[in-house]
Amino acid sequence: MPNKETYAQQQKRLRPKFIDVAKQYLDGERLQTALEFLVYLDENGITLLYNSLNAWSGSFKGRRELFSIKHANVAFGNVIEKDNDSWSICHNIDMKRLEDIVSTDEYLKEIVWRNLKYCYNCHHHCDFNEKLERKMNILGKEFAGLCNTWFVMKNPNDEDIKFAKIIIEANKNILKQKNAMSNIEEVIINSLESDNMYNALDFISYLKSKKMKFVFSPRMYWMIKHKNKNICAIYIHMPEHYKPYTKLNAGSWRVDFNNETMANPTYENLNDILKSIENFVE
């Protein structure tokens, strides 16, 4: 007689939608809040994609980096039955971005502090005792024993949902920025002029002809890779995204190669770099 399919195995096979699970297990105000939140997501181009047991990722333009939604709690791969009538929004946000959003707003800080998630030994590839001892500074207060996924709105109320939308919009803007930066030629044309623009475009064209991979960094540069090895880094001054650490003036760009930095490289400079790259990739 075959073994009975577990809930986890069944869910992995069926990959249910969160709305169906919510309607099955939630009721009253919790269900209403969840359904209204799903309407907001739909109206703002965000889809929920099944990720793993009782977890769905918020996806925007094909990127699953906004947040995740979870139904109930899971420990040792199993749903905690007594928690079946709960749901949570798990925020994917680093501390610096959260600080920028909250700033000095004490009310928003209180929302964060009351939605911190503590480790309950779910056995998810981490050390329970280590979590109990680890201390984290969250917006000016120190907390111990927090989960790796530390900012979780469980059964969010109206105020939580309002703040969740602010965070999600901030994350959407980051993703839009990443998508905008994916086309380096477009950035060059919009940011550089004359010889700087033509030299940069020629350089990019050569790199692409050699099947180089362009990896954009949020620190406003592209790392150029070949067979998983870093070849060079390209920085372009973008007025709307200016960062002091680029040390570039408006209309400027630079190439970091082989421990050397070339600002606004000339045609001759780039030829020297190309010769070195030719030897590197052969």
Summary of the structure (lengths in Angstrom):
residues: 282
radius of gyration: 23.9
end to end distance: 59.5
largest distance: 75.7
contacts: 758
relative contact order: 0.08
helix: 45%
strand: 27%
